[in-house]
């Protein structure tokens, strides 16, 4: 069943109300260009465990788990997408940072979150401008949600839940600066050129994800926004960049590297932008990231189709501003969107250069697996359209813990104190908006 209607309600409030109504269901919400794509419920799903050894597939009322037994995780995902491409709904998903190590054959420390998860929703809700389209496999489910969105969502009160608790982003014990110093020693020894070490801030209370989405999106201007709850794993984030997108054979990746705060008066922000655009360390960090993006596209595209469409422009993303570029090419006929994902993921700007060496270094530099941090949340629209948002500026929650996380790009010119400050600037895009889940 499908129904389309016009609504004058604000899209963000509608999305948040719908997610709050479906807190106990699986869901994905994904914003692109102020248009929202929401999938609710589980028509079919695929989950690879954190070790990459077992795949679990839900379909209708049945669930099957089996060992991979040497099967390619990518081929199993391809088959699932192909089998469900006629469902009438987009397919949503997430890939943890360790997915990349698994497909590259690297050793890694497993976490608790899935390496890869895909969801075919029971109901899809599209908000394009003021037009809302609802469609789903069960008429009564669609009718019920239609009644709620049409007549009640705008009146749902969420402001009573928005009591923020301060999260201290200091590094009193100096753990992060010590991590940067270790990375600088590795770089001096020629082990790699660039690495992005991160740090974790644990959250001691249960998080209200819909309320956090509302508060955070009102104060951020991300490249993509997402909120998800799938199989007990939850995340809400304000992504500053795409890992990549593929649309009818055209692939785009958008490296962001180089950071300054975007907080302060207009004159202060302008001064910081000028500083960013003229800082040798930031320029070097960005240029080598663009160069690496070009080299990765050479594995996927004919060289004469690869173009830098935007070089080192200033891009505001919430509490920070970055240097950003767009690099595009046309996929070779024998390559598909999963090939592109496996080459371009994880983002250079969240791992390092060379990518494989930097990923191995992160396993040694950090004391906990990254789970979904610096992974990807993605939306597959059809067999030729796939885009993945980089998971940064995000709050995470499972049954055992909640946390936020941030990193900074370290190259030979880096200063540990400045890199620490950069993590604090990035955390300012998420830390002030993490809302406790309070009883109604």
LODO-766198 format. One record per atom (N, C-alpha, C): x, y, z. Coordinates in steps of 0.1 Angstrom, whole numbers, padded with zeros to 4 digits, always signed. Layout:
N
XYZ...
This chain:
440
+0008-0012+0000+0000+0000+0000+0009+0012+0000+0004+0023-0007+0012+0035-0008+0002+0047-0007+0006+0058+0001-0002+0070+0002+0007+0082+0002+0003+0092-0005+0011+0105-0006+0002+0116-0002+0007+0126+0006-0001+0137+0010+0009+0149+0012+0003+0161+0014+0010+0173+0017+0009+0176+0031+0021+0180+0037+0021+0184+0052+0028+0197+0053+0023+0205+0062+0030+0218+0065+0038+0217+0077+0039+0206+0084+0047+0204+0096+0062+0204+0092+0070+0208+0101+0084+0208+0098+0090+0194+0097+0098+0191+0087+0102+0178+0084+0110+0171+0096+0119+0179+0102+0127+0173+0113+0118+0169+0125+0108+0177+0129+0100+0174+0140+0091+0162+0136+0087+0161+0124+0079+0149+0120+0088+0136+0121+0100+0137+0116+0109+0125+0116+0111+0121+0131+0114+0131+0139+0117+0128+0153+0105+0122+0160+0093+0127+0157+0081+0121+0163+0079+0107+0159+0081+0104+0146+0079+0091+0141+0089+0081+0148+0102+0085+0149+0112+0077+0155+0108+0074+0170+0104+0085+0177+0100+0083+0191+0088+0073+0192+0079+0074+0183+0068+0064+0183+0072+0050+0181+0083+0048+0174+0088+0035+0170+0101+0032+0177+0103+0037+0189+0115+0035+0197+0119+0020+0198+0109+0011+0199+0112-0003+0202+0113-0011+0189+0111-0005+0177+0113-0011+0165+0126-0009+0159+0130-0018+0149+0142-0015+0141+0138-0003+0132+0148+0006+0130+0146+0017+0121+0159+0024+0116+0158+0030+0105+0169+0039+0100+0162+0052+0095+0168+0063+0098+0164+0076+0093+0177+0082+0086+0175+0087+0074+0187+0092+0067+0183+0105+0059+0190+0116+0062+0187+0128+0056+0198+0132+0045+0193+0135+0033+0201+0140+0022+0195+0152+0016+0203+0163+0017+0197+0176+0010+0184+0180+0016+0182+0179+0029+0170+0182+0036+0158+0173+0032+0160+0163+0025+0150+0153+0022+0153+0141+0031+0142+0135+0037+0144+0124+0047+0139+0111+0041+0146+0100+0044+0143+0087+0040+0143+0078+0052+0131+0073+0056+0130+0065+0068+0125+0051+0066+0131+0041+0071+0126+0027+0071+0123+0023+0085+0112+0016+0086+0107+0012+0100+0103-0003+0099+0107-0010+0109+0103-0024+0110+0113-0033+0102+0111-0046+0103+0120-0055+0098+0113-0065+0088+0113-0062+0075+0108-0071+0065+0118-0082+0062+0131-0078+0062+0142-0087+0060+0155-0081+0065+0164-0088+0071+0176-0082+0075+0188-0092+0074+0200-0087+0074+0212-0095+0073+0222-0089+0083+0228-0097+0091+0238-0092+0101+0250-0102+0101+0262-0096+0099+0274-0104+0101+0279-0101+0115+0283-0111+0122+0288-0109+0136+0301-0102+0136+0305-0098+0148+0317-0089+0149+0330-0095+0145+0330-0109+0144+0343-0115+0140+0342-0118+0125+0331-0117+0118+0330-0120+0104+0329-0135+0102+0324-0142+0111+0324-0157+0110+0310-0162+0107+0300-0155+0112+0286-0160+0111+0277-0149+0105+0268-0153+0096+0258-0144+0091+0244-0149+0095+0236-0139+0100+0222-0142+0104+0212-0135+0095+0203-0142+0089+0193-0136+0080+0179-0138+0086+0172-0127+0088+0158-0127+0092+0149-0124+0079+0139-0132+0078+0129-0130+0067+0116-0134+0072+0106-0125+0071+0093-0128+0076+0094-0132+0091+0089-0144+0094+0090-0148+0108+0101-0158+0111+0110-0160+0101+0120-0170+0103+0134-0164+0104+0143-0170+0111+0157-0165+0113+0166-0177+0111+0176-0175+0103+0186-0185+0101+0200-0180+0103+0209-0187+0110+0223-0183+0112+0232-0194+0106+0242-0190+0100+0251-0200+0094+0265-0195+0094+0275-0203+0095+0289-0198+0093+0292-0194+0079+0301-0185+0077+0305-0181+0063+0312-0192+0056+0320-0200+0063+0327-0211+0057+0335-0207+0045+0342-0196+0045+0350-0192+0034+0343-0183+0024+0330-0182+0025+0322-0173+0016+0327-0158+0018+0326-0151+0007+0329-0137+0008+0318-0129+0014+0321-0121+0024+0311-0113+0031+0304-0104+0021+0312-0099+0011+0307-0090+0001+0297-0097-0008+0300-0109-0012+0292-0117-0021+0278-0121-0014+0279-0124-0001+0267-0126+0006+0258-0114+0007+0264-0102+0009+0257-0090+0009+0251-0087-0005+0259-0089-0015+0254-0087-0029+0241-0095-0031+0242-0108-0027+0231-0117-0029+0218-0113-0022+0220-0108-0009+0209-0103-0001+0203-0091-0008+0211-0082-0012+0205-0070-0019+0198-0074-0032+0203-0083-0040+0197-0087-0052+0184-0094-0049+0183-0102-0038+0171-0110-0035+0160-0100-0030+0164-0089-0024+0154-0080-0019+0152-0067-0026+0158-0066-0038+0158-0054-0046+0144-0051-0051+0135-0061-0051+0121-0059-0056+0111-0057-0045+0116-0054-0033+0107-0053-0021+0099-0040-0022+0104-0030-0031+0097-0018-0031+0102-0007-0022+0111-0011-0013+0117-0002-0003+0132-0001-0005+0138+0010-0001+0152+0011-0001+0158+0002+0010+0171-0002+0008+0177-0010+0018+0187-0001+0025+0186-0001+0039+0195+0007+0047+0205-0002+0054+0217+0003+0058+0227-0005+0064+0238+0003+0071+0246-0005+0077+0258+0001+0084+0270-0009+0083+0282-0003+0082+0294-0011+0082+0303-0006+0093+0308-0015+0102+0317-0011+0112+0331-0009+0106+0340-0002+0114+0353+0000+0109+0361-0013+0106+0358-0023+0114+0365-0036+0112+0361-0043+0100+0350-0039+0093+0346-0045+0081+0357-0044+0071+0364-0033+0070+0374-0030+0061+0386-0040+0063+0390-0042+0076+0401-0051+0079+0397-0065+0075+0385-0069+0077+0380-0082+0074+0381-0085+0059+0376-0076+0050+0376-0078+0036+0391-0077+0030+0400-0070+0038+0414-0069+0033+0422-0080+0039+0416-0089+0047+0424-0100+0052+0433-0096+0064+0431-0085+0070+0440-0080+0081+0435-0086+0094+0444-0088+0104+0440-0091+0117+0433-0079+0124+0424-0082+0132+0417-0071+0140+0411-0076+0153+0409-0067+0162+0403-0071+0175+0388-0069+0174+0380-0080+0174+0366-0078+0173+0360-0070+0184+0349-0063+0181+0342-0056+0191+0329-0063+0194+0318-0056+0197+0305-0062+0199+0295-0060+0188+0297-0049+0180+0288-0045+0170+0290-0053+0157+0280-0054+0149+0281-0062+0136+0292-0056+0127+0299-0064+0119+0308-0059+0109+0299-0053+0098+0288-0058+0095+0279-0053+0084+0265-0057+0088+0256-0048+0086+0242-0051+0088+0233-0044+0077+0223-0051+0072+0214-0045+0062+0200-0047+0067+0191-0038+0063+0177-0039+0067+0168-0035+0056+0159-0043+0053+0148-0040+0044+0136-0037+0053+0131-0025+0053+0120-0021+0063+0106-0026+0058+0097-0027+0068+0083-0030+0065+0076-0018+0060+0080-0006+0065+0073+0007+0060+0084+0016+0057+0082+0024+0046+0091+0034+0042+0084+0047+0042+0090+0057+0047+0084+0071+0048+0094+0081+0042+0089+0088+0032+0098+0097+0024+0092+0111+0026+0101+0120+0030+0097+0134+0032+0105+0142+0022+0099+0146+0011+0105+0154+0001+0098+0168+0000+0105+0178+0005+0098+0191+0007+0087+0189+0017+0075+0194+0012+0063+0192+0021+0055+0180+0017+0060+0172+0007+0053+0160+0003+0058+0148+0011+0048+0141+0017+0051+0129+0024+0045+0117+0017+0054+0106+0015+0049+0094+0009+0051+0083+0019+0041+0075+0021+0042+0063+0030+0039+0051+0021+0047+0040+0023+0043+0028+0016+0048+0016+0025+0042+0005+0024+0045-0007+0032+0039-0019+0027+0042-0030+0034+0037-0043+0029+0024-0047+0036+0020-0040+0047+0008-0043+0054-0001-0030+0054-0013-0031+0049-0022-0019+0048-0025-0013+0061-0027-0021+0072-0031-0016+0085-0019-0008+0091-0007-0013+0089+0005-0006+0094+0007+0008+0088+0005+0008+0075+0006+0021+0067-0005+0030+0072-0017+0025+0073-0028+0034+0077-0026+0040+0091-0021+0032+0100-0019+0036+0114-0008+0047+0114+0003+0045+0107+0013+0055+0106+0008+0068+0099+0000+0066+0089-0005+0078+0082-0014+0086+0091-0022+0080+0099-0031+0087+0109-0022+0095+0118-0011+0089+0123-0002+0095+0132+0005+0107+0126+0011+0105+0114+0018+0116+0108+0009+0127+0104-0002+0124+0099-0011+0134+0093-0018+0143+0104-0021+0136+0116-0029+0144+0125-0023+0145+0139-0012+0138+0142-0007+0138+0156+0007+0141+0158+0016+0139+0148+0030+0140+0150+0034+0154+0154+0028+0164+0148+0032+0178+0151+0030+0181+0166+0020+0174+0173+0017+0178+0186+0025+0170+0197+0033+0160+0192+0041+0153+0202+0051+0161+0208+0051+0162+0222+0060+0170+0229+0073+0163+0232+0084+0168+0227+0097+0162+0230+0106+0172+0238+0102+0184+0239+0111+0194+0246+0112+0191+0261+0102+0183+0266+0104+0180+0281+0115+0170+0283+0120+0163+0273+0131+0154+0275+0144+0160+0272+0145+0173+0268+0157+0179+0264+0165+0186+0275+0169+0178+0285+0177+0183+0296+0191+0177+0294+0200+0186+0289+0214+0182+0286+0222+0181+0298+0230+0170+0299+0240+0169+0309+0254+0172+0303+0262+0180+0310+0275+0184+0305+0284+0172+0303+0291+0171+0292+0301+0160+0289+0315+0167+0289+0324+0163+0297+0337+0170+0298+0345+0164+0287+0350+0172+0278+0358+0168+0266+0373+0170+0268+0377+0173+0281+0392+0174+0284+0399+0161+0283+0412+0161+0283+0420+0149+0283+0430+0151+0295+0425+0151+0307+0432+0154+0319+0445+0145+0320+0443+0133+0318+0454+0123+0320+0464+0123+0309+0461+0130+0298+0471+0131+0287+0471+0118+0278+0461+0110+0279+0461+0098+0271+0461+0100+0256+0454+0110+0251+0453+0113+0237+0466+0119+0232+0471+0128+0239+0484+0134+0234+0495+0124+0234+0495+0115+0243+0505+0104+0243+0503+0095+0231+0490+0093+0227+0487+0085+0215+0492+0092+0202+0491+0105+0202+0496+0113+0190+0511+0112+0190+0517+0114+0201+0532+0113+0202+0537+0100+0197+0530+0089+0200+0534+0075+0195+0532+0075+0180+0522+0081+0175+0520+0081+0161+0531+0089+0154+0535+0100+0160+0545+0108+0154+0558+0100+0153+0561+0092+0163+0573+0083+0163+0572+0073+0151+0560+0067+0150+0558+0058+0139+0560+0064+0125+0555+0076+0124+0557+0084+0111+0571+0087+0109+0579+0091+0119+0593+0094+0117+0601+0082+0113+0596+0070+0117+0603+0057+0113+0598+0052+0100+0589+0059+0093+0585+0056+0080+0574+0045+0079+0567+0043+0090+0557+0032+0090+0544+0036+0083+0541+0049+0083+0530+0054+0075+0532+0069+0074+0524+0075+0066+0525+0090+0063+0515+0098+0072+0503+0092+0074+0492+0099+0081+0484+0088+0088+0479+0091+0100+0470+0083+0107+0460+0091+0115+0448+0086+0118+0438+0093+0125+0435+0086+0138+0443+0088+0149+0439+0082+0162+0427+0089+0168+0419+0082+0175+0407+0087+0181+0407+0085+0196+0398+0092+0203+0396+0090+0217+0381+0089+0220+0378+0081+0231+0364+0078+0234+0360+0085+0247+0348+0091+0248+0342+0096+0260+0330+0088+0263+0331+0080+0274+0319+0072+0278+0308+0080+0284+0296+0076+0282+0284+0083+0287+0277+0074+0297+0274+0079+0308+0270+0071+0320+0255+0070+0321+0248+0075+0312+0233+0074+0312+0227+0069+0299+0215+0064+0300+0208+0059+0287+0204+0072+0279+0206+0070+0266+0204+0082+0257+0191+0081+0250+0184+0092+0249+0172+0093+0241+0176+0097+0226+0177+0087+0218+0182+0090+0204+0173+0099+0196+0160+0098+0196+0152+0108+0188+0153+0122+0193+0154+0124+0207+0155+0138+0212+0169+0143+0209+0179+0134+0209+0193+0138+0205+0193+0142+0190+0186+0135+0182+0185+0139+0168+0179+0153+0166+0169+0155+0174+0162+0168+0173+0172+0180+0177+0178+0178+0189+0186+0189+0194+0199+0191+0185+0205+0179+0181+0217+0180+0174+0215+0186+0160+0204+0181+0153+0202+0186+0139+0199+0201+0139+0192+0206+0149+0189+0220+0149+0202+0229+0150+0213+0223+0155+0225+0231+0157+0237+0226+0148+0234+0217+0138+0244+0213+0129+0240+0214+0115+0249+0215+0106+0246+0216+0091+0255+0205+0084+0251+0192+0087+0259+0181+0082+0258+0179+0067+0267+0171+0061+0265+0166+0047+0254+0156+0047+0253+0147+0057+0242+0138+0059+0239+0136+0074+0226+0134+0077+0222+0131+0090+0216+0117+0091+0218+0110+0102+0212+0096+0103+0209+0093+0117+0200+0084+0119+0197+0079+0132+0192+0064+0130+0197+0055+0137+0194+0041+0135+0192+0034+0148+0184+0023+0148+0182+0014+0158+0180+0000+0152+0190-0009+0153+0189-0021+0146+0195-0032+0154+0187-0042+0158+0192-0054+0165+0198-0050+0179+0194-0039+0184+0199-0035+0197+0210-0025+0197+0215-0021+0185+0226-0012+0183+0220+0002+0178+0224+0013+0184+0218+0026+0181+0229+0036+0179+0226+0045+0170+0235+0056+0167+0227+0067+0161+0232+0080+0164+0226+0092+0158+0238+0101+0155+0239+0105+0143+0250+0113+0139+0248+0124+0128+0257+0133+0127+0257+0144+0118+0270+0144+0110+0269+0136+0099+0281+0132+0092+0287+0144+0084+0300+0147+0085+0305+0158+0077+0308+0155+0063+0309+0142+0059+0313+0139+0046+0307+0125+0041+0307+0123+0028+0304+0110+0022+0317+0102+0022+0315+0089+0025+0326+0079+0021+0326+0079+0006+0315+0077+0000+0313+0077-0015+0299+0076-0019+0296+0079-0031+0283+0076-0037+0285+0071-0051+0276+0062-0055+0275+0057-0068+0261+0059-0074+0260+0064-0086+0247+0066-0092+0249+0064-0107+0244+0053-0112+0244+0049-0126+0259+0049-0131+0268+0044-0123+0282+0042-0127+0291+0054-0124+0285+0065-0119+0294+0076-0116+0297+0075-0101+0309+0075-0097+0313+0074-0083+0320+0087-0079+0316+0091-0067+0321+0104-0061+0326+0101-0046+0338+0106-0043+0342+0105-0029+0346+0119-0025+0344+0123-0012+0346+0137-0008+0355+0138+0004+0368+0137+0003+0377+0138+0014+0376+0151+0021+0375+0151+0034+0376+0163+0043+0388+0161+0051+0398+0171+0051+0409+0170+0060+0414+0184+0062+0417+0188+0074+0420+0202+0078+0408+0207+0085+0411+0212+0098+0400+0216+0106+0403+0228+0114+0393+0237+0116+0393+0248+0126+0379+0249+0132+0378+0255+0143+0366+0258+0149+0357+0267+0140+0344+0266+0141+0335+0275+0135+0326+0282+0145+0331+0283+0157+0324+0289+0168+0330+0303+0171+0321+0312+0174+0326+0326+0177+0318+0336+0169+0323+0348+0169+0316+0359+0161+0319+0356+0146+0312+0363+0138+0314+0362+0123+0329+0365+0120+0334+0376+0126+0348+0380+0123+0358+0369+0128+0355+0363+0140+0364+0353+0145+0364+0340+0136+0352+0337+0132+0351+0325+0123+0358+0328+0109+0357+0340+0104+0363+0343+0092+0378+0343+0093+0383+0347+0105+0398+0347+0108+0403+0333+0108+0395+0324+0115+0399+0310+0116+0398+0303+0102+0389+0307+0093+0388+0302+0080+0401+0306+0072+0405+0318+0073+0417+0323+0066+0429+0315+0071+0429+0313+0084+0440+0305+0090+0441+0291+0085+0429+0285+0084+0428+0271+0079+0432+0270+0064+0428+0280+0056+0432+0280+0042+0447+0283+0039+0454+0287+0049+0468+0291+0048+0477+0284+0057+0472+0274+0064+0481+0267+0073+0488+0256+0066+0501+0256+0065+0509+0246+0057+0506+0231+0062+0505+0229+0075+0501+0215+0080+0488+0211+0074+0478+0219+0075+0464+0216+0071+0464+0213+0056+0471+0222+0048+0471+0221+0034+0478+0208+0030+0489+0204+0036+0496+0192+0033+0487+0180+0036+0481+0180+0048+0472+0169+0051+0461+0167+0041+0455+0178+0037+0444+0177+0027+0449+0173+0013+0460+0178+0009+0464+0175-0005+0468+0160-0006+0475+0155+0004+0478+0140+0003+0466+0132+0004+0455+0136+0011+0443+0129+0011+0436+0129-0002+0436+0140-0009+0431+0141-0023+0438+0132-0032+0452+0133-0031+0460+0124-0040+0457+0110-0038+0455+0106-0025+0452+0092-0022+0438+0088-0028+0429+0097-0027+0415+0095-0033+0416+0092-0048+0424+0100-0055+0426+0098-0069+0432+0084-0072+0442+0080-0064+0448+0067-0065+0438+0056-0063+0429+0057-0053+0419+0047-0051+0409+0046-0062+0405+0057-0068+0396+0057-0079+0403+0051-0092+0416+0051-0093+0423+0045-0104+0421+0030-0103+0418+0024-0092+0415+0010-0091+0401+0006-0096+0393+0017-0098+0378+0015-0101+0374+0021-0114+0381+0031-0119+0377+0039-0130+0388+0040-0141+0384+0042-0154+0394+0046-0164+0400+0059-0160+0414+0060-0161+0420+0073-0156+0415+0085-0163+0411+0085-0175+0406+0097-0182+0393+0102-0177+0386+0094-0169+0373+0098-0163+0374+0104-0149+0386+0104-0143+0388+0108-0129+0390+0123-0129+0383+0130-0121+0384+0145-0121+0382+0150-0106+0390+0160-0103+0388+0167-0090+0379+0178-0093+0366+0177-0089+0356+0186-0092+0355+0198-0083+0361+0197-0071+0362+0208-0062+0374+0206-0053+0383+0215-0053+0396+0213-0046+0397+0223-0034+0397+0218-0022+0401+0225-0010+0392+0237-0008+0379+0235-0008+0370+0246-0005+0367+0245+0010+0363+0256+0016+0360+0256+0030+0346+0252+0032+0344+0242+0041+0330+0236+0043+0327+0236+0058+0316+0244+0061+0312+0245+0075+0304+0232+0079+0307+0226+0090+0300+0214+0095+0298+0216+0110+0287+0222+0114+0284+0224+0128+0294+0232+0135+0301+0227+0145+0310+0234+0154+0324+0236+0147+0326+0230+0135+0339+0231+0129+0337+0235+0114+0349+0239+0108+0349+0241+0094+0361+0233+0089+0360+0227+0077+0370+0218+0071+0374+0223+0057+0386+0218+0053+0389+0218+0039+0383+0206+0032+0376+0208+0021+0369+0197+0015+0371+0197+0000+0372+0185-0006+0373+0183-0020+0364+0172-0025+0360+0172-0038+0352+0162-0044+0360+0156-0056+0361+0143-0056+0368+0136-0066+0359+0126-0072+0358+0125-0086+0347+0117-0092+0354+0109-0104+0347+0099-0108+0351+0090-0119+0339+0082-0124+0341+0074-0134+0331+0065-0140+0336+0051-0138+0328+0043-0131+0332+0029-0129+0335+0021-0141+0345+0013-0141+0347+0003-0151+0336-0006-0153+0333-0011-0165+0321-0020-0167+0321-0032-0158+0333-0037-0154+0334-0050-0146+0333-0047-0131+0332-0034-0127+0331-0030-0113+0317-0026-0109+0313-0029-0097+0300-0025-0092+0301-0017-0079+0290-0014-0073+0290-0005-0062+0297-0011-0050+0296-0024-0048+0303-0031-0037+0318-0031-0039+0322-0032-0052+0337-0030-0054+0341-0017-0050+0333-0006-0054+0337+0007-0050+0337+0009-0035+0328+0003-0028+0327+0005-0013+0340-0002-0007+0343-0014-0012+0355-0021-0006+0368-0014-0008+0369-0006-0019+0381+0002-0021+0381+0015-0013+0370+0022-0013+0370+0035-0007+0367+0035+0008+0363+0024+0013+0360+0023+0027+0371+0016+0035+0375+0021+0047+0370+0033+0053+0376+0045+0047+0370+0056+0049+0375+0069+0043+0390+0071+0047+0397+0076+0038+0411+0080+0040+0412+0090+0052+0402+0099+0053+0402+0109+0063+0399+0104+0077+0395+0091+0078+0392+0085+0091+0401+0074+0094+0410+0071+0085+0420+0060+0087+0434+0065+0086+0438+0068+0073+0452+0073+0072+0458+0069+0058+0471+0072+0057+0478+0069+0044+0491+0063+0047+0495+0052+0041+0487+0043+0033+0476+0037+0041+0465+0034+0035+0453+0030+0043+0455+0017+0051+0461+0007+0045+0463-0006+0052+0472-0004+0064+0483+0003+0062+0493+0005+0073+0486+0013+0084+0478+0023+0080+0472+0032+0090+0461+0024+0098+0454+0015+0091+0444+0007+0098+0451-0002+0108+0462-0008+0104+0469-0017+0114+0474-0009+0125+0479+0004+0123+0484+0012+0134+0472+0016+0143+0460+0018+0138+0449+0022+0147+0446+0010+0157+0447-0002+0152+0445-0014+0161+0455-0014+0172+0467-0008+0170+0477-0008+0181+0476+0005+0189+0473+0016+0183+0472+0029+0190+0460+0030+0200+0449+0024+0196+0437+0025+0204+0434+0013+0212+0428+0015+0224+0426+0004+0233+0413-0002+0233+0404+0002+0224+0391-0004+0222+0388-0005+0207+0381-0015+0202+0376-0016+0188+0367-0004+0185+0368+0001+0173+0361+0013+0169+0346+0011+0167+0341-0002+0166+0327-0005+0164+0323+0003+0151+0312+0011+0152+0307+0018+0141+0314+0032+0139+0321+0037+0149+0328+0049+0147+0338+0048+0135+0338+0058+0126+0345+0060+0114+0342+0049+0104+0330+0042+0106+0325+0033+0097+0315+0040+0087+0305+0034+0083+0296+0040+0074+0281+0036+0077+0272+0045+0075+0258+0043+0074+0254+0045+0060+0246+0036+0054+0244+0038+0039+0229+0035+0036+0226+0039+0023+0213+0037+0018+0215+0032+0003+0208+0021+0000+0209+0015-0013+0195+0017-0019+0194+0026-0030+0181+0029-0036+0177+0019-0046+0187+0014-0054+0184+0003-0064+0198-0003-0067+0198-0011-0078+0210-0019-0081+0222-0010-0086+0219+0003-0089+0229+0012-0094+0231+0024-0086+0224+0025-0074+0225+0037-0066+0228+0033-0051+0239+0038-0046+0244+0034-0033+0252+0046-0028+0249+0051-0016+0257+0061-0010+0260+0058+0005+0272+0061+0010+0276+0058+0023+0281+0070+0030+0275+0074+0042+0279+0085+0050+0289+0081+0060+0300+0089+0062+0310+0086+0071+0305+0088+0086+0307+0079+0094+0302+0079+0108+0311+0087+0117+0310+0100+0117+0317+0109+0127+0306+0118+0133+0310+0125+0143+0301+0134+0150+0288+0126+0154+0290+0115+0161+0280+0105+0163+0280+0101+0178+0268+0098+0183+0267+0092+0196+0262+0077+0194+0268+0068+0202+0265+0054+0200+0259+0048+0213+0251+0038+0212+0245+0031+0223+0242+0017+0220+0246+0008+0230+0241-0006+0229+0236-0010+0243+0233-0022+0246+0228-0026+0259+0238-0024+0270+0251-0023+0267+0261-0022+0277+0267-0008+0280+0267+0000+0269+0274+0013+0271+0269+0023+0260+0272+0036+0263+0270+0047+0254+0282+0055+0253+0285+0061+0242+0298+0069+0241+0298+0078+0228+0307+0088+0229+0310+0096+0217+0325+0095+0215+0329+0098+0203+0343+0096+0199+0347+0106+0188+0360+0109+0189+0365+0119+0179+0380+0116+0177+0385+0120+0165+0399+0118+0162+0405+0130+0154+0418+0130+0151+0424+0141+0144+0435+0135+0135+0437+0141+0123+0447+0136+0114+0461+0140+0119+0470+0130+0120+0483+0132+0124+0493+0129+0113+0501+0139+0109+0512+0138+0100+0525+0143+0106+0535+0143+0099+0548+0147+0105+0549+0161+0111+0541+0170+0106+0540+0184+0111+0531+0186+0122+0524+0175+0127+0514+0177+0138+0520+0181+0151+0512+0188+0159+0515+0191+0173+0504+0184+0181+0509+0176+0191+0499+0169+0199+0488+0177+0206+0492+0189+0211+0482+0197+0218+0472+0203+0208+0476+0206+0196+0467+0211+0186+0457+0200+0181+0463+0187+0180+0454+0176+0176+0444+0173+0187+0448+0174+0200+0438+0173+0210+0427+0184+0209+0431+0196+0207+0421+0207+0206+0412+0204+0194+0417+0198+0183+0409+0195+0172+0398+0185+0176+0401+0175+0184+0391+0165+0188+0380+0172+0196+0384+0182+0204+0374+0189+0213+0365+0198+0204+0371+0204+0193+0363+0212+0184+0353+0203+0177+0357+0190+0173+0347+0181+0167+0337+0176+0176+0341+0173+0189+0332+0168+0199+0321+0178+0202+0324+0191+0200+0314+0202+0202+0302+0201+0192+0303+0193+0182+0292+0191+0173+0282+0180+0178+0286+0172+0188+0277+0162+0193+0275+0162+0208+0286+0165+0216+0286+0164+0230+0274+0173+0237+0272+0185+0232+0262+0194+0239+0248+0189+0236+0246+0179+0227+0232+0176+0223+0228+0162+0227+0236+0155+0235+0233+0142+0239+0222+0142+0250+0210+0138+0248+0199+0139+0257+0196+0126+0265+0196+0127+0278+0192+0115+0286+0178+0110+0283+0177+0097+0283+0163+0091+0282+0156+0092+0295+0147+0101+0296+0140+0103+0309+0126+0097+0309+0121+0092+0320+0107+0086+0320+0097+0097+0316+0087+0092+0308+0077+0102+0304+0068+0106+0315
